[in-house]
């Protein structure tokens, strides 16, 4: 079987459970990146099967249903938060005064350009201001500092691809992970930039990342507590929840995790305040974001 970069394949040894894009072919070994999951893997050519357009369409339809369900749940929560904000800002609707929102700005650093595009599209649908940039995971620590200086975000997402490689060591050995070390170094640099966890909220990690290391490095939220795969869009829902929550309010951990696609097996974090600020009055020519 002849494969080329960009082909969609699955691994026979894993019963074709996850779809991958062919990223690189070196001899008989193929480097793969997950089509929906933030996973990177190597596989021999003989273990791969090319996925037909019909099968891809079927799987994509199933994936879209899962994504849409999370989107609907998030929008319901966002509507409830907005109604509560209106109630509080108008003294229980007694005052006829409108208000505006300054939502938290996100710096989204992604190791996958296709995932970055999907994520920025979702941020825009949710009304979240975002600056997205694609950087290879191994280059992230060298560039994160200058990006933080330039963008001055309220929230930073550091993600891409990762994997736990059992053959290289046990779960507590960072050498057993493809990119957890780079993600953790980025978090430490960001924490030197802004030390307080409520002044800069950080999400870090990808599939099977070493959760505990990322939290100890200074992340508010990270993957993956049970070393499972996470969906490409999961970091967006966490960042969006922080962006839309008032800085006066604490974010309940279950509230932020329940609308993600993967849930608490793949995502976790610590108590954190929101970053959105309300203001008033609002002039006629300016409209509060939906």
C-alpha positions in Angstrom: 0.0 0.0 0.0 1.3 3.4 -1.0 0.7 6.2 1.4 1.3 9.9 1.2 1.3 12.8 3.6 -2.3 13.8 4.5 -3.9 10.4 3.9 -6.4 9.2 6.5 -5.6 5.9 8.0 -6.3 3.6 11.0 -4.2 1.1 12.9 -5.2 -2.6 12.5 -3.5 -3.5 15.8 -5.9 -1.1 17.6 -9.0 -2.3 15.7 -9.1 0.9 13.7 -10.4 2.8 16.8 -9.0 6.2 15.9 -8.5 7.9 12.6 -5.1 9.5 11.9 -3.6 11.8 9.3 -0.3 10.7 7.9 2.2 13.3 9.0 5.5 11.9 7.9 6.9 8.7 6.3 10.4 7.5 7.2 11.2 4.2 5.6 8.8 1.6 6.9 7.6 3.8 9.8 4.8 6.3 9.5 4.3 9.2 11.9 0.6 9.8 12.6 -1.5 12.6 14.1 -5.0 12.1 15.3 -7.8 13.4 13.0 -10.0 14.3 16.0 -7.9 13.5 19.0 -4.7 15.3 20.0 -2.6 12.2 19.7 0.7 11.5 17.9 1.8 8.0 17.2 4.2 5.9 15.1 3.2 2.8 13.2 4.7 0.4 10.7 3.3 0.5 7.2 1.9 -3.0 7.4 -0.3 -2.0 10.5 -2.1 0.7 8.6 -5.2 0.6 6.5 -6.3 3.5 4.2 -9.8 4.7 5.2 -12.4 5.0 2.4 -14.3 8.2 1.8 -17.5 6.5 2.7 -16.1 5.4 6.1 -14.6 8.8 6.7 -18.0 10.4 6.0 -19.7 8.0 8.4 -17.2 8.7 11.2 -17.2 12.4 10.6 -20.9 12.5 11.0 -20.7 10.7 14.4 -17.9 13.1 15.5 -20.0 16.1 14.5 -22.9 14.9 16.5 -20.7 14.7 19.6 -19.2 18.1 18.9 -22.6 19.7 18.4 -23.9 18.2 21.7 -21.1 19.8 23.6 -21.6 23.1 21.7 -25.3 23.1 22.6 -24.7 22.4 26.3 -22.1 25.2 26.4 -24.4 27.7 24.7 -27.1 26.8 27.3 -24.7 27.5 30.1 -23.5 30.7 28.5 -27.1 31.9 28.1 -27.8 31.3 31.8 -24.6 33.1 32.8 -25.6 36.1 30.6 -29.1 36.2 32.2 -27.6 36.1 35.7 -25.2 38.9 34.7 -28.0 41.1 33.5 -30.0 40.4 36.7 -27.1 41.3 38.9 -26.0 44.4 36.9 -29.5 45.9 36.9 -30.3 45.2 40.6 -32.7 42.5 39.9 -34.1 44.1 36.7 -35.2 47.2 38.8 -32.9 49.5 36.9 -33.3 50.0 33.2 -29.6 50.2 32.4 -27.6 48.1 29.9 -24.1 46.9 30.4 -21.2 45.7 28.3 -18.8 42.8 28.7 -15.0 42.7 28.4 -14.4 39.1 27.7 -11.1 37.4 28.4 -8.6 37.4 25.5 -7.2 34.0 24.6 -3.7 33.3 23.3 -4.1 29.8 21.7 -0.7 28.2 20.8 -1.3 24.9 18.9 1.1 22.4 17.5 -1.4 21.4 14.7 -2.4 23.9 12.1 -5.6 22.1 11.2 -6.7 21.9 14.8 -5.8 25.6 15.3 -8.2 26.5 12.5 -11.0 24.4 14.0 -10.4 25.9 17.4 -10.3 29.5 16.2 -13.5 29.0 14.3 -15.2 27.7 17.5 -13.8 30.6 19.5 -15.4 33.0 17.0 -18.7 31.2 17.1 -18.7 31.5 20.9 -17.7 35.2 20.8 -14.3 34.8 22.4 -11.5 37.1 21.4 -8.6 35.0 20.4 -5.1 35.2 18.9 -4.1 31.9 17.5 -0.7 30.8 16.4 0.7 27.5 15.1 4.1 26.5 16.5 5.7 23.0 16.5 5.7 21.7 20.1 9.4 21.5 20.4 9.7 25.2 19.4 7.0 26.5 21.8 9.3 27.2 24.8 11.5 29.5 22.7 8.6 31.6 21.5 6.0 31.6 24.2 7.6 34.5 26.1 7.5 36.9 23.2 4.0 35.9 22.3 2.8 36.7 25.9 4.5 40.1 25.7 2.9 40.9 22.3 -0.6 39.6 23.0 -1.0 40.3 26.7 -3.7 37.6 27.1 -6.0 36.9 30.0 -5.9 33.1 29.1 -3.3 31.1 27.4 -3.8 27.7 25.8 -0.7 25.6 25.1 -1.6 22.4 23.2 -0.9 20.3 20.2 -0.1 16.6 20.2 1.3 14.3 22.9 1.4 10.6 23.8 2.6 8.4 26.6 5.1 5.8 25.2 5.0 2.8 27.5 8.2 1.3 26.0 10.3 4.3 27.1 9.5 4.1 30.8 6.8 4.3 33.5 4.1 7.0 33.8 6.1 9.2 36.1 9.1 9.5 33.8 8.7 12.6 31.5 11.0 11.0 29.0 8.1 8.6 28.3 6.0 11.5 26.9 6.4 13.1 23.5 5.7 16.7 24.4 4.7 17.0 28.0 8.2 18.4 28.8 7.8 21.2 26.3 4.3 22.0 27.5 5.5 22.2 31.1 8.4 24.5 30.2 6.0 26.8 28.4 3.8 26.9 31.6 6.8 27.8 33.7 7.8 30.6 31.4 4.2 31.9 31.4 4.2 31.8 35.2 7.3 33.9 35.3 5.5 36.4 33.1 2.4 36.5 35.3 2.8 34.6 38.7 -0.8 34.8 40.0 -3.0 32.0 38.7 -6.1 34.2 38.6 -4.4 37.0 36.6 -3.3 34.6 33.8 -5.3 31.4 33.4 -3.3 28.6 31.7 -4.5 25.4 30.0 -1.8 23.0 28.9 -1.6 19.6 27.5 -2.9 17.2 24.8 -3.6 13.5 24.5 -2.2 11.4 27.4 -0.1 14.3 28.8 1.3 14.1 32.3 -1.4 16.0 34.2 0.4 16.4 37.5 3.5 17.9 36.0 1.6 20.5 34.1 -0.4 21.5 37.2 2.8 21.7 39.4 4.4 23.8 36.7 1.6 26.4 37.2 -1.3 25.5 34.9 -4.9 26.1 36.1 -6.2 23.3 33.8 -4.4 20.5 32.1 -4.7 17.0 30.5 -4.7 14.1 31.1 -5.5 12.8 34.6 -6.0 9.2 33.4 -3.6 9.4 30.4 -6.5 9.1 28.0 -6.9 10.9 24.6 -8.6 14.3 24.5 -10.6 15.8 21.7 -9.1 18.6 19.6 -11.8 21.1 20.7 -11.6 20.4 24.5 -9.2 23.2 25.3 -11.5 25.7 23.6 -14.5 24.9 26.0 -12.3 25.4 29.0 -10.8 28.7 27.8 -14.3 29.9 26.8 -15.8 29.1 30.2 -13.1 31.2 31.8 -13.5 34.0 29.3 -17.2 34.3 29.9 -17.2 34.0 33.7 -17.0 37.2 35.7 -13.8 37.8 37.7 -16.1 38.1 40.7 -17.1 34.4 40.3 -15.2 31.2 41.0 -15.5 28.5 38.3 -16.8 25.2 39.6 -14.5 22.4 38.3 -17.5 20.3 37.4 -19.1 23.2 35.6 -16.1 23.7 33.3 -15.5 20.0 32.6 -19.0 18.8 32.0 -19.3 20.6 28.6 -16.1 19.3 27.3 -16.1 16.3 24.9 -13.7 14.2 26.9 -14.7 15.0 30.5 -12.9 14.5 33.8 -11.0 11.4 32.7 -9.0 13.5 30.3 -9.2 17.0 31.8 -8.8 18.5 35.2 -7.7 21.6 37.1 -7.8 23.7 40.2 -10.2 26.3 41.5 -10.0 29.4 39.3 -11.8 32.7 39.0 -13.2 34.0 35.7 -11.7 36.9 33.8 -14.7 38.7 32.2 -15.5 42.2 33.5 -18.8 44.0 33.1 -19.2 47.8 32.7 -21.9 50.4 32.2 -23.5 52.5 30.8 -23.2 51.5 27.1 -23.8 53.9 24.3 -26.2 53.2 21.6 -23.6 52.6 18.9 -21.9 49.8 21.0 -23.7 46.5 21.5 -22.9 43.9 24.2 -21.5 40.7 22.6 -24.1 37.9 22.2 
